[in-house]
Every structure is written in C-alpha cells, then in structure tokens.
Amino acid sequence: MPAIVGPVQIITVSGGVVQFGDTFFISPKSASKTISGSGAGNTGGFILTNNAISANNTLDTNLVDQPISGNN
C-alpha cells in the first residue's frame, strides 16, 4: 500500500534509521573500532581503577576487520 508523506524536516540523524512508506526489510549496517587504555570504558557512580602499567597495541595490520559491503 503506498504511503503519502507530507512535509518533513530532519535536523539530525545520529545512529538511527529514517523510514518513509512501505519497506520489505530494513538492515542498517555499521562497523567501528575503538582503542582505549586500561579502565577507560568503566562507567558507574564510583570507580576506583589501579593500573601499574597499561599499554595499547595501536598498530593494526588488518586491512579489513569487518566487511559489511557485501552483506545485504
């Protein structure tokens, strides 16, 4: 069934899906990589992290980590 969409103003889309009308399936894809130090991803009200030595391996020799272009 066709959809009639009136005037639309989208200011910001961040990490979401915007759909107008009928769709058979929606399959959004994204891939990202984050390198952070020891204890950097901790969340909470009171965090106590003791790190004597923390080192990150930022040398990434992989050309493609998560291929998403052919996964439609």
Steps between C-alpha positions, in 0.01 A plus 500: 500500500656833402566761767434872470763695689453870565766764565791363705790683662781287642755697695736223616516122461768337713518123504141436400275404213255731324222319315228643279229281351500125451813289537563130461792493743738747661856392564723788615869417521796669659842406633742688721816442700604660827835476673500609863720449804448280800191606694394760244163336429391479863170666590328538834453721800829420675792356304838414646747367243859419588724439199872461548588468131256544213597474134285492186589332174396769253678339205222336297623293207152384390380674186137395553373404846124472446388501135147636472479599133394156370265407787175631359 
